[in-house]
């Protein structure tokens, strides 16, 4: 039986890139980052429970430049996923379906993610002291 060529669904070649696409993709990516980061958090907590050398090694890894980069990515993902999740809950309640509202809330999530993550790191690095 010969195979027929069927048309493919439109993809990125057809659609113009939009913030809604970006937000959807980032929500999925940050969910994966948070799942992976949960394993890192469990590892750190186990090292903390063991104490001594295990915790000293974990603290050294976390304080390394690569460890700090992973922590930053985890915190950025956590803040984004939380704010975008709230945005989705508002949609579930029936708010914000108009196209201007969708774009406005998307940009608000993006900006607040940067602001909140920066504030978290500012405080974490001791910037709150006068």
Buried (B, 14 or more C-beta within 10 A) or exposed (E): EEEEEEEEEEEEEEEEEEBEEEBEEBBEEBBEBBEBBEEBEEBBEEBEEEEEEBBEEBBEBBEEEEBEEBBBBBBBBBBBBBBBBEBBEBBEEEEBEEEEEBBEBBEEBBEBBEEBBEEBBEEEEEEEEE
